[in-house]
């Protein structure tokens, strides 16, 4: 699989000096790329075109003026013939148009789309606007980092996010950039005939990108999380360790109700059973998601699955249940495939009617799986004070922990039996986070506070993951 820089941006202002000596001579591809990068940076630094300015009136007029002024300003400051750049853009740009001609086409489509106040612009027109904007070096709404994958498996990275060639170096630089600017979303644009191996290669090379937009176009992306097979060394990196810890929790959970497998032949299995009708598949997915707290939908794909088929399945799975789509490399999940019985799940009552829904406060679907657990109070000895714990931690993980005291005032009141349930979090060093959620109160705020204080002094075994979730029930019994 070949990977290289996307022609059209980045080497730096200093290199521009090399092309100013003969401004009327044709530009080479390298010289064109230098100018293009400087031009994009000028657009990005233009205050009148920022995200905030985009919401103000008169933005279209300012954009139109900037498309004229910024290239002119660049030409004057560098002693560069714009005509030479205009022709080079026609030769090396992706649309085959001169910069002037492409600017006019972009403005015509963009202003037309803004006038459509009902929001019913043609998706094909929106797609065209995005592609023209990227080719021109213009800032566009939504800060996403585009990576394209061709039919031959070439990975085209827009050069503004890298500075040196080299496969792993480029992906690592993108990861570093995402660490600096986390508002960027990685958008993967696939040729339908490309293989899923490209997706897993990119996901494995950019661990900073927890989520991706995958699509065959700019205008219709789908947000997913991708889990490629990773080495044992990578699994020791805290960020990666946490993600795979969360995934394996989900794989073992009874809350996972939808597991899709797509084969190289295009065959699709739902919970290990083949499904040939798309209408039936969509209906089953929706019904199964109604029986899940987390709404996680897992898709397993091998490297040789076509990206077009994978994207099509992911979009088919995007039902009104709004699932959280997770794509896993087949080789990683081998031997860990969840065993889900569709008919038994469909016989259950939809989750919206189940008790305990209100305690799920986390935004992460993986955390919701951990939060839905209930300690088995039957394990607490009858007629004694004790506790039961469930989730990512068990009693065997406790290093030190003193059972909370029974308040003297509670004894004086004659309170003989009281129960309290707390959801809490533990870091990689085994320390308890003081921010807890009381699921079931003692009924006395001061007692609740003392129990929480006692729990913060507990110490658990350390782990490579930064966040573990558990639920503990304390049973206070006064003899």
TORMAR-261315 format. One record per residue (C-alpha): residue number from 1; x, y, z; residue in one letter. Coordinates in Angstrom, 3 decimals. Each point is the difference from the previous one (the first is absolute). Layout:
BEGIN
    n         x         y         z  res
  NUM         X         Y         Z    A
...
***
This chain:
BEGIN
    n         x         y         z  res
    1     0.000     0.000     0.000    X
    2     1.500     3.310    -1.110    X
    3    -0.380     3.188     2.003    X
    4     1.104     3.512    -0.927    X
    5    -0.782     3.680     0.319    X
    6    -3.105     1.396    -1.634    X
    7     1.250     2.353    -2.772    X
    8    -1.002     3.547     0.671    X
    9     1.321     1.507     3.254    X
   10     2.964     0.205     2.362    X
   11     3.738     0.565    -0.078    X
   12     0.241     3.469     1.451    X
   13     0.428     3.643    -0.842    X
   14     3.772    -0.166    -0.295    X
   15    -0.130    -2.291    -2.999    X
   16    -2.153     2.548    -1.818    X
   17     3.097     2.109    -0.537    X
   18     1.306    -2.572    -2.461    X
   19    -2.831     0.641    -2.445    X
   20     0.020     3.781    -0.008    X
   21     3.054     0.461    -2.221    X
   22    -1.854    -0.797    -3.224    X
   23    -3.601     0.853     0.763    X
   24    -1.274    -0.538    -3.543    X
   25     1.393    -3.513    -0.400    X
   26    -2.371    -2.969     0.589    X
   27    -0.042    -1.331     3.563    X
   28     1.022    -3.545     0.782    X
   29    -2.259    -2.171     2.170    X
   30     2.291     0.575     2.997    X
   31    -0.044     3.778    -0.492    X
   32    -3.767    -0.048    -0.417    X
   33    -0.330    -1.952     3.268    X
   34     2.088     2.621     1.822    X
   35    -2.213     2.830    -1.192    X
   36    -3.137    -1.965     0.801    X
   37     1.032    -0.555     3.580    X
   38     0.807     3.655     0.587    X
   39    -3.305     0.944    -1.598    X
   40    -1.946    -2.344     2.289    X
   41     1.741     1.406     3.053    X
   42    -0.902     3.506    -1.091    X
   43    -3.647    -0.994    -0.300    X
   44     0.030    -1.720     3.406    X
   45     1.513     3.081     1.687    X
   46    -2.525     2.383    -1.572    X
   47    -2.147     1.280     2.889    X
   48    -2.970     0.787    -2.232    X
   49    -0.287    -3.712    -0.898    X
   50     0.148    -1.570     3.480    X
   51    -2.723    -2.318     1.299    X
   52    -1.449     2.848     2.063    X
   53     0.014     2.375    -2.982    X
   54    -1.813    -2.627    -2.050    X
   55    -3.069     0.510     2.173    X
   56    -0.050     3.765    -0.536    X
   57    -1.848     1.773    -2.791    X
   58     1.927     0.846    -3.132    X
   59     2.207    -3.100     0.144    X
   60    -0.586    -0.830    -3.680    X
   61     1.216     3.442    -1.063    X
   62     3.096    -0.226     2.200    X
   63     0.787    -3.462    -1.354    X
   64    -0.346     1.210    -3.569    X
   65     2.337     2.914     0.685    X
   66     2.538    -2.211     1.799    X
   67     0.192    -2.391    -2.969    X
   68     1.116     2.995    -2.073    X
   69     2.145     1.839     2.564    X
   70     2.002    -2.801     1.642    X
   71     1.520    -1.469    -3.209    X
   72     0.750     3.546    -1.196    X
   73     1.682     0.847     3.308    X
   74     2.048    -3.183    -0.147    X
   75     1.100     0.767    -3.575    X
   76     1.165     3.497     0.913    X
   77     1.851    -0.996     3.179    X
   78     1.915    -2.780    -1.748    X
   79     0.467     1.525    -3.463    X
   80    -1.882    -2.923    -1.508    X
   81    -1.934    -0.092    -3.252    X
   82    -3.549    -0.950     0.841    X
   83    -0.497    -1.030    -3.622    X
   84     2.659    -2.674     0.460    X
   85    -1.739    -1.265     3.127    X
   86    -3.397     0.174    -1.711    X
   87     1.255    -2.257    -2.777    X
   88     1.801    -2.321     2.436    X
   89    -3.244    -0.425     1.933    X
   90    -1.732    -1.055    -3.187    X
   91     2.761    -2.540    -0.614    X
   92     0.548    -1.357     3.516    X
   93    -3.277     0.705     1.815    X
   94    -2.499    -2.822     0.370    X
   95    -2.797     1.690    -1.981    X
   96     1.903     0.888    -3.176    X
   97    -1.076     3.658     0.192    X
   98     2.033     3.173     0.263    X
   99    -0.008     1.601     3.453    X
  100    -2.053     2.905    -1.319    X
  101    -2.534    -2.250    -1.704    X
  102    -0.308    -2.313     2.986    X
  103    -0.482     2.966     2.358    X
  104    -2.904     1.232    -2.116    X
  105    -1.563    -3.472    -0.021    X
  106     0.365    -0.302     3.791    X
  107    -1.559     3.418     0.678    X
  108    -2.922    -0.698    -2.321    X
  109    -0.819    -3.264     1.798    X
  110     0.775     1.203     3.527    X
  111    -2.080     3.180    -0.172    X
  112    -2.824    -1.958    -1.587    X
  113     0.035    -2.502     2.870    X
  114    -0.094     2.799     2.598    X
  115    -3.085     1.482    -1.634    X
  116    -1.822    -3.308     0.492    X
  117    -1.412     0.947     3.403    X
  118    -2.069    -3.178     0.261    X
  119     3.116    -2.139     0.104    X
  120    -0.981    -2.127    -2.973    X
  121     3.156     0.435    -2.048    X
  122     0.873    -2.810    -2.370    X
  123     2.467    -2.411     1.742    X
  124     1.974    -0.235    -3.251    X
  125     0.359     3.796     0.033    X
  126     1.198    -0.015     3.619    X
  127     2.511    -2.698    -0.888    X
  128     1.273     2.108    -2.898    X
  129     0.364     3.061     2.260    X
  130     2.111    -1.933     2.501    X
  131     2.290    -1.417    -2.675    X
  132     0.489     3.378    -1.671    X
  133     0.716     1.630     3.376    X
  134     2.710    -2.529     0.780    X
  135     1.552     0.342    -3.430    X
  136     0.052     3.798     0.295    X
  137     1.494    -0.089     3.510    X
  138    -3.040     1.694     1.558    X
  139    -1.171    -0.406     3.607    X
  140    -3.252    -1.958     0.203    X
  141    -2.583    -0.643     2.738    X
  142     0.847    -2.812     2.446    X
  143     3.671    -0.552     0.719    X
  144     0.691    -3.441    -1.352    X
  145     3.178    -1.557    -1.267    X
  146    -0.586    -1.749    -3.340    X
  147     1.861    -3.177    -0.913    X
  148    -0.853    -1.631    -3.303    X
  149     0.470    -3.642    -0.972    X
  150     0.142    -0.796    -3.710    X
  151    -1.109    -3.132    -1.824    X
  152     3.624    -1.179    -0.040    X
  153     0.304     0.459     3.762    X
  154     2.052     3.201    -0.036    X
  155    -0.530     2.105     3.119    X
  156    -0.090     3.681    -0.907    X
  157     0.692     2.286     2.941    X
  158    -0.523     3.750    -0.363    X
  159     3.436     1.467     0.490    X
  160    -0.931     2.697     2.496    X
  161     0.049    -2.684     2.701    X
  162     3.451    -1.457    -0.787    X
  163     3.444     1.301    -0.897    X
  164     2.040    -3.009    -1.061    X
  165    -0.670    -3.039    -2.174    X
  166    -0.049    -3.485     1.457    X
  167    -2.984    -2.151     0.856    X
  168     0.173    -0.328     3.787    X
  169     1.412     3.505     0.372    X
  170    -3.011     1.532    -1.724    X
  171    -2.559    -1.868     2.084    X
  172     1.898     0.777     3.191    X
  173     0.065     3.701    -0.896    X
  174    -3.723    -0.037    -0.522    X
  175    -0.385    -1.567     3.425    X
  176     2.181     2.729     1.496    X
  177    -2.035     2.692    -1.756    X
  178    -3.244    -1.451     1.304    X
  179     1.495     0.148     3.486    X
  180     0.612     3.725    -0.477    X
  181    -3.315     0.719    -1.726    X
  182    -2.566    -2.549     1.231    X
  183    -2.845     1.782    -1.798    X
  184     1.186    -1.578    -3.255    X
  185    -1.948    -3.039    -1.149    X
  186     1.728    -2.484    -2.296    X
  187    -2.153    -0.506    -3.074    X
  188     0.860    -3.040    -2.090    X
  189    -1.153     0.171    -3.604    X
  190     0.114    -3.441    -1.586    X
  191    -0.147    -1.120    -3.572    X
  192    -2.684    -2.738     0.148    X
  193     2.473    -2.525    -1.455    X
  194     2.684     0.633     2.645    X
  195     0.456    -2.637     2.686    X
  196    -0.783     0.268     3.699    X
  197     3.692    -0.659     0.691    X
  198     0.514     3.713    -0.724    X
  199    -2.471     0.968     2.718    X
  200     1.685    -2.185     2.612    X
  201     3.459     1.203    -1.052    X
  202    -0.982     3.640     0.448    X
  203    -1.816    -0.634     3.304    X
  204     3.009    -1.891     1.341    X
  205     2.341     2.817    -1.016    X
  206    -2.033     2.797     1.617    X
  207    -0.821    -1.091     3.563    X
  208    -0.932     3.614     0.858    X
  209    -3.041    -0.288    -2.267    X
  210    -2.579    -1.780     2.115    X
  211    -2.699     0.508    -2.615    X
  212    -0.096     0.331    -3.772    X
  213    -2.406     1.278    -2.594    X
  214    -0.111    -2.643    -2.716    X
  215    -1.632     0.595    -3.347    X
  216     0.366     0.007    -3.745    X
  217    -0.828     3.731    -0.044    X
  218     0.413     3.196     2.055    X
  219    -3.722     0.604     0.261    X
  220    -1.176    -3.259     1.580    X
  221     2.492    -1.137     2.672    X
  222    -0.673    -2.500     2.767    X
  223     1.719     0.135     3.408    X
  224     1.504    -3.318     1.133    X
  225     2.605    -1.347     2.392    X
  226     2.615    -2.336    -1.519    X
  227     1.954    -2.741     1.796    X
  228     2.835    -1.554    -2.046    X
  229     2.151    -2.869     1.205    X
  230     2.814     1.456     2.127    X
  231     3.275    -1.307     1.374    X
  232     0.602    -0.789     3.654    X
  233     2.381     2.958     0.143    X
  234    -2.734     2.363    -1.209    X
  235    -2.411    -1.455     2.544    X
  236     2.291     1.349     2.741    X
  237    -0.561     3.589    -1.148    X
  238    -2.575     1.376     2.484    X
  239    -2.248     1.611    -2.620    X
  240    -0.165    -3.176    -2.090    X
  241    -0.258    -2.239     3.062    X
  242    -3.073     1.903     1.182    X
  243    -1.771    -0.291    -3.368    X
  244     0.550    -3.743    -0.280    X
  245    -0.906    -0.508     3.646    X
  246    -3.321     1.702    -0.771    X
  247    -0.499    -2.117    -3.121    X
  248     0.603    -3.288     1.778    X
  249    -2.410     1.053     2.734    X
  250    -2.617     0.509    -2.702    X
  251     0.768    -3.351    -1.654    X
  252    -0.660    -1.786     3.288    X
  253    -3.146     1.976     0.815    X
  254    -3.548    -1.272    -0.358    X
  255    -0.895     3.550    -1.048    X
  256     1.616    -0.553    -3.419    X
  257    -2.944    -0.999    -2.196    X
  258     1.211     0.568    -3.586    X
  259     3.061    -1.711    -1.491    X
  260     0.361     0.247    -3.781    X
  261     2.536    -1.904    -2.088    X
  262     0.723     0.847    -3.621    X
  263     1.849    -2.473    -2.217    X
  264     2.127     0.569    -3.087    X
  265    -2.876    -1.387    -2.074    X
  266    -2.366     2.665     1.320    X
  267    -1.839    -2.481     2.239    X
  268    -1.290     1.586     3.205    X
  269    -0.648    -1.766     3.286    X
  270    -1.962     1.401     2.920    X
  271     0.887    -1.673     3.288    X
  272     1.573    -2.905    -1.951    X
  273    -3.098    -0.547    -2.169    X
  274    -0.001     0.900    -3.748    X
  275    -2.435     2.749    -1.043    X
  276    -0.690     0.613    -3.692    X
  277    -2.788     2.581     0.140    X
  278     1.133     3.564     0.760    X
  279    -3.498     0.961     1.141    X
  280    -0.091    -2.897     2.480    X
  281     3.523     0.775     1.181    X
  282    -0.869     3.624     0.698    X
  283    -3.139    -1.034     1.876    X
  284     1.863    -2.541     2.143    X
  285     2.789     2.470     0.816    X
  286    -2.497     2.596     1.153    X
  287    -1.860    -2.501     2.184    X
  288     3.225    -1.301     1.563    X
  289     1.298     3.497     0.731    X
  290    -3.242     0.670     1.880    X
  291     1.238    -2.617     2.455    X
  292     3.375     1.590     0.674    X
  293     1.025     2.759     2.402    X
  294     3.211     0.917    -1.794    X
  295    -1.275    -0.310    -3.610    X
  296     3.377    -1.369    -1.098    X
  297    -0.080    -1.662    -3.414    X
  298     3.047    -2.125    -0.814    X
  299     1.153    -0.708    -3.576    X
  300     2.765    -2.527    -0.724    X
  301     1.801     0.231    -3.351    X
  302     3.066    -1.684    -1.482    X
  303     2.722     1.884    -1.867    X
  304    -1.290    -1.199    -3.388    X
  305    -3.515     1.443     0.362    X
  306    -0.617     2.855    -2.437    X
  307    -0.376     3.401     1.652    X
  308    -3.088     0.715    -2.063    X
  309    -1.758    -3.053     1.481    X
  310     1.157     0.878     3.518    X
  311    -1.215     3.607    -0.251    X
  312    -3.303    -1.184    -1.478    X
  313    -0.551    -2.425     2.908    X
  314     0.897     2.659     2.576    X
  315    -2.519     2.404    -1.532    X
  316    -2.625    -2.737    -0.186    X
  317     0.556    -0.652     3.718    X
  318    -0.518     3.698     0.805    X
  319    -3.651    -0.436     0.963    X
  320    -2.270     2.316     1.982    X
  321     1.448    -1.681     3.097    X
  322     3.142     2.118    -0.600    X
  323     2.557    -2.684     0.803    X
  324     3.602     0.595     0.936    X
  325     1.772    -1.805    -2.851    X
  326     3.227    -1.853     0.783    X
  327     1.996    -1.627    -2.826    X
  328     2.420    -2.724     1.087    X
  329     2.677    -1.752    -2.056    X
  330    -1.015    -3.650    -0.330    X
  331     3.449    -1.325     0.920    X
  332    -0.123     1.853     3.335    X
  333    -3.405    -1.321     1.010    X
  334     0.693    -3.600    -1.055    X
  335    -0.818    -2.294     2.904    X
  336    -1.716     2.866     1.869    X
  337    -3.142     0.217    -2.144    X
  338    -3.039     0.785     2.168    X
  339    -2.659    -2.700     0.179    X
  340    -3.330     1.779    -0.322    X
  341    -3.346    -1.791    -0.259    X
  342    -2.276     2.202    -2.053    X
  343    -3.284    -1.778     0.739    X
  344     0.529     0.069     3.763    X
  345     0.776     3.717    -0.110    X
  346    -3.065     0.800    -2.078    X
  347    -2.136    -1.740     2.626    X
  348     1.148     2.547     2.579    X
  349    -1.725     3.283     0.774    X
  350     1.583     3.017    -1.760    X
  351     2.552     1.721     2.193    X
  352    -1.951     3.261     0.352    X
  353    -2.289    -1.758     2.469    X
  354     2.737    -1.480     2.150    X
  355     0.712     1.157     3.534    X
  356     3.207     1.942     0.593    X
  357     0.259     1.903    -3.271    X
  358     0.311     3.315     1.853    X
  359     3.323    -0.929     1.625    X
  360     1.797    -0.124    -3.346    X
  361     1.515     3.473    -0.168    X
  362     3.143    -0.557    -2.082    X
  363     0.247     1.158    -3.602    X
  364     2.312    -2.859    -0.975    X
  365    -1.829    -3.171    -1.087    X
  366     2.831    -2.107     1.389    X
  367    -0.380     1.620     3.400    X
  368    -3.746    -0.584    -0.110    X
  369     0.673    -3.735    -0.124    X
  370     2.052     0.254     3.197    X
  371    -2.549     2.261     1.666    X
  372    -2.935    -2.333    -0.580    X
  373     1.367    -2.685     2.352    X
  374    -1.672    -0.686     3.340    X
  375     1.890    -1.510     2.958    X
  376    -1.316    -3.370     1.127    X
  377    -1.261     0.832     3.472    X
  378    -0.662    -3.680     0.628    X
  379     3.756    -0.360     0.527    X
  380    -0.168     2.203     3.111    X
  381    -0.313    -2.260     3.074    X
  382    -3.401     0.241     1.685    X
  383    -0.077     1.783     3.341    X
  384     3.413     1.604    -0.504    X
  385     1.466     3.200    -1.417    X
  386     1.760    -0.529    -3.324    X
  387     0.215     1.020    -3.636    X
  388    -0.408    -1.348    -3.533    X
  389     1.750     1.416    -3.074    X
  390    -0.434    -0.346    -3.771    X
  391     1.417     1.526    -3.183    X
  392     3.670     0.265    -0.966    X
  393     1.135    -0.750     3.567    X
  394    -0.584    -2.803     2.496    X
  395     0.835    -0.475     3.655    X
  396     3.250    -1.736    -1.037    X
  397     1.210     3.310    -1.508    X
  398    -0.085     1.773     3.384    X
  399     3.430     0.735     1.449    X
  400    -1.205     1.912     3.067    X
  401    -3.506     0.974     1.010    X
  402    -1.651     0.676     3.354    X
  403    -3.748    -0.574     0.188    X
  404    -1.818     3.325     0.686    X
  405    -0.874     0.569     3.646    X
  406    -3.538    -0.320     1.339    X
  407    -0.760     3.537     1.354    X
  408    -0.721     0.237     3.719    X
  409    -2.982     2.249    -0.668    X
  410    -1.482    -2.719    -2.239    X
  411     0.286    -2.475     2.857    X
  412    -1.704     2.489     2.322    X
  413    -2.822     0.343    -2.515    X
  414    -0.372    -3.773    -0.015    X
  415     0.815    -0.435    -3.701    X
  416     0.727    -3.723    -0.156    X
  417     0.327    -0.662    -3.727    X
  418     1.021     2.489    -2.742    X
  419     1.219    -0.506    -3.575    X
  420     1.916     2.386    -2.292    X
  421     1.123    -0.551    -3.627    X
  422     2.710     2.111    -1.660    X
  423     1.430     0.084    -3.503    X
  424     3.674     0.984     0.076    X
  425     3.099     0.249    -2.192    X
  426     3.591    -1.143     0.509    X
  427     3.117     1.259    -1.838    X
  428     2.987    -1.986    -1.292    X
  429     1.797     0.278     3.350    X
  430    -2.953    -1.433     1.896    X
  431    -1.230     3.245     1.555    X
  432    -3.710     0.679     0.400    X
  433    -1.343     3.123    -1.689    X
  434    -1.906     2.143     2.559    X
  435    -2.654     0.744    -2.642    X
  436    -2.547    -2.766     0.537    X
  437    -3.631    -0.669    -0.842    X
  438    -2.368    -1.049     2.776    X
  439    -2.423    -2.528    -1.433    X
  440    -1.707    -0.790     3.277    X
  441     0.308     2.370     2.959    X
  442    -0.021    -0.885     3.701    X
  443    -2.663     2.655     0.285    X
  444     2.304     2.223     2.050    X
  445     2.295     2.452    -1.924    X
  446     2.607     0.143     2.777    X
  447     0.253    -3.812     0.067    X
  448     0.297    -0.093    -3.809    X
  449     2.877     2.477     0.224    X
  450     1.865    -2.052     2.604    X
  451    -0.362    -3.191    -2.054    X
  452     1.364     1.751    -3.105    X
  453     2.945     1.379     1.999    X
  454     0.799    -3.483     1.285    X
  455    -0.131    -1.444    -3.531    X
  456     2.448     2.618    -1.348    X
  457     2.584    -1.398     2.455    X
  458    -0.237    -3.477    -1.519    X
  459     2.859    -1.165    -2.211    X
  460    -0.298    -2.439    -2.912    X
  461     2.542    -1.896    -2.067    X
  462     1.565     2.156    -2.744    X
  463    -0.775    -0.639    -3.668    X
  464     1.086     1.283    -3.422    X
  465    -3.400     1.555    -0.640    X
  466    -0.744     3.520     1.208    X
  467    -3.639    -0.493     0.984    X
  468    -1.786    -2.941     1.579    X
  469    -3.635     0.112     1.044    X
  470    -1.596    -1.939     2.838    X
  471    -3.172     0.002     2.082    X
  472     0.079    -0.872     3.699    X
  473    -2.836    -0.634     2.437    X
  474     0.709     0.473     3.703    X
  475    -2.355    -1.767     2.410    X
  476     0.057     1.381     3.548    X
  477    -1.431    -2.308     2.644    X
  478    -0.260     0.880     3.695    X
  479    -0.167    -3.005     2.282    X
***
